[in-house]
Amino acid sequence: MDLKLILENIPEAIIVIDGEGRVVYANPSTFKVLGLRPESIVGRKIWEIEGLDSIKVQKFVQRLREGRFWKKREILEFKREGEVIYTSVYATPVDNGFLLAIRDITPLIQAQRRVEELNEILKLMNKMLRHDVLNKLGVIRGFLEILLDSYDKEKVEKAIKATDEVVKIVERMRELENTLVGSELRLVDVRKIAEEVAEEYRSKGVEVKVFGEALVLADEAIYSVFDNLLSNSVKHGESKRIEISIERKGDICEITVRDFGGAFQRR
């Protein structure tokens, strides 16, 4: 079996280094995976190769010398033309050096990070959903308990309104889920959203003023953000007056919610 023929035709980049970390062989796939021509790196210390984190690579080679990472995987970053490539490196001892089998796992790392991001978003969605729905259900239960003693049309109407708000919250969560799956944000009018949420609290006797305006890229969670802030001002700050300020600062939008309750002065 022709070992050289195999090494020159496998898709992984194969780099062989001696005991001092000097490259003594690199197969043609080194160019495909790392963008490095074999003849340009043979004879150089591996940590001197441009694009690699020299300190991290030196430590990796040192561990190999100490026999702690034979046939173990190491994730190394490689910078190529301004782009970061994540590589999986398997080291195997050969003669007086090591054979490094290098594979580009950038798509895998990116997918893993995307999953982590989505998990965090799901945790946030779950927290908001619990908070918003439980608040509305508490309102409904309160009115229904009153109805046990005496029928009150106004209380029934408020219970129905609170039920409709719960439905809206669930619908927003569904829209947010669709947004996340598509990985796309939409352009929204921050003032319009703030006014929509504020109107719900005005109907409850809270004076809410909105200042400023801005267009931002956001998803449906922005509704719950405003609702949570106003709800906390009323519930915990016992405020009957709230001011929402929307201000553009370069590429970002700064939103300040200020209440005038006894517990909290500013959010």
N, C-alpha and C positions, 0 to 999 in steps of 0.2 A: 504494500500500500504506500503510495507516494504522499507523505505527510505534508510536504511543501505544497503540493497541488491542492490538498484539502484546505490548508490555511489560506491560500490565495483565492479561494472561491466561496468561503463561508461569509454570511452577511455581517457578522460581528467584526468589529475592529480588533485585531490581535497585535498587541505590543509586547515584546519580550525585553526585559531589562536585566542587567547583571546585578551583582551584589551591591554595587555602588549606586544603583539607580539609573545607570546609563542605558539608553535605548540601543539594542543590538539588532532588533528586527521589528518591522512594522508591515503588515499585509496591505494589499490594495484597498480593502474596505475601510482602512483608517481615513482615507480621503472622503468616502461616502458618509461615514458616521461623524467624523470630527472636522472634515474639510482640510485635513493635513496630508500633504504628500509624504509618503514614507521616506523618501530620500532627504526630506527637509528636517526630519527629527532624529534619524539614526545618528548615533554618536553624541547626542546631547543628553544631559540629565533630564529625566522626565518632568521634574518640577520646574525646569527652565522653559518648557514649551509654553508659548504665548496662548493665553486663554484659560489656562488652568490656575487654580488657587495654589500657588507654590507652597505656602505654609501647610495647608491641609494635605497636599500630595506628599510632602516630605514626611509628615507625621504618619501617613498611611504606609509609606515605604519602610519607615522605621519599625512600625508594628509588624510588617511582613518579615523583616530581618529577625525580629525577636520571636517569630514563630507563632504569633497570637492570632493571625487572621488568614491563615492558609485556607484556601477554598471557601472563603467568606465573601459576602457581598459588601461593597462600599458604594455609596451614592456620591458622585463627584459632579460638581458643576463645571461646565465648559462654556466659555464665551466665544461666540463665533459671529462676526459681522454685526455686533451690537445685540445679538440675541443670546439668551441663556439656554443652554442645552443641559438636560439632566441625564447623566449616564450611570448605568449600573456596571460596576467593575468586579469581575470575579478573578481572584488571584490564585494561581497554582504554582508551586515551586518546580523549577526545571533546572537541572545542572547546578550552576552557581548563581542562579537568578530566579526570576519569576515570569510566568506567562500571564498577561492581563487580557482577559476577554471583555471587551467593552461594547455595551449595547445602549442605543438611544432609547430612554424611557420617558422622554418629555411628555408625550401624550398621556401616559399613565399617571405621572405626577400631577399634571394639570387636571385630570379627571378626579384624582383623589382630593385635590384642593377644592374643586368645585363641589364635591360631595360634602366636604367639611363646611363650606360656606352655606350650602343649602340646609344642612343640619342646624346651623346657628339661626338661619332665617326661620326654619320650622319651629325652633324653640321660642323665638320671638312671637311668631304667629299664634302659637299655643297659649303663650302668656297673655297676649292681647285678647284672644278669643275668650279665655276664661274670665278675664277682668271685665270685659264689656258685656258679655252675655250674662254673667252672674249678677252684675249690677242691674241690668234690665229685668231679669227674672225676679230679683228682690223687690223691684218696684211693682211688678205684676202681682206677686204674692201678697204684698202689703195691701193693695187695693182689693184683692179678692177676699182677704180676711175681714176687711171692713164690710164687704158685701154680705158676709155671713150674718151680720147683725141687722143691717138695713140696706135696702136697695137704693143706690145713688147713681143716677145716670152719668154724672160728671166723672165719678170714679171708674165706671165701666169704660167710658170713652178714653180715659187715661191709661187703663189697663190694655185696651186695644192698641193705643198708640205705642205703648212700650213694647207690645208684641210685634208690631210692625217694625220697630227699630231693631229688635233682635233678628228679624228676617233680613233686614238690610245689612247687619253686621256679618251674618253668615254668607250673604251674597258677595260682600266685599272680600271675604276670605277666599271664596271660590275664584273671584276675579284675580286676586293676588296670586293664587296657585297657578292660574293660567299664565299670568305674567312671568312667573318664575320659570315655568316650563319652557316658555319661549325665549327666556333670557333677554327680554326687551323692556325698557322703561318707556314711559310715554310723557309727552310734554303736558304739564298741568299748570293751571292758574292757581297759585297758592292762595291769593285773596279770595277767589271764588269758593275754594274748599273751606277756608277759615270762616267765611260768611255762612256757608251751609251748616257747619257744625255749630256756629255761634247762634244761629236762629233757633236751634233746639233748646238752648239754654235761656234765650230771651223769652221763650214761651213759658219758662219756669220762673220768670221774675228776676233773672240775672241780667244786669246791664253789661253788654259785651260790645266793645268798640274795636274796630279793626283799622289799622293804619298801614299804608304802603301797599306795594304790589310787586309781584315777580313771577316769572315763568321758570319752572324747574323740571328736570327729569325725575320722575318718581313713580311709585306704584300705589296700589290701593291702600297700603299700610299707612299712608300719610293721613287718611281720615281718622284712623284710630289714634295716631299720635296726637292730633289736635283734641280729640274727644277725651283722651286720657288726661291731658294737661288741664283742660277745663274742668273735668270731673274731679280731679284732685284739688283744684282751687276751691271748688264749691264744697266738696265733702270734707276735706281736711283743713282747708284754710278758712272755711265758713265765709267765703267771700260772695258778695252780691254785686261786685263790680270787677270786671276783668278787661285788660287791654292787651291786644295782640298787635305786635309791631313786626312788619315784614320789610326787610332791608337787603338790597343787593350789594354785595361787596366783592367786586371782581367777578370771578367765575362761581362764587358760592352765594347762597341765600341764607341770611341770618334771621331766625324767627325768635322773638322774645315774647313770652307770655307773662304778664304781670298781674298779680291779684292784690286786692286791698283788704284781705281778711286779717284775722288776729293771729293765726298760726304761722302763716308764711307771707312774706312781703314780695318776694320775687322768685320767678322760675326761669 
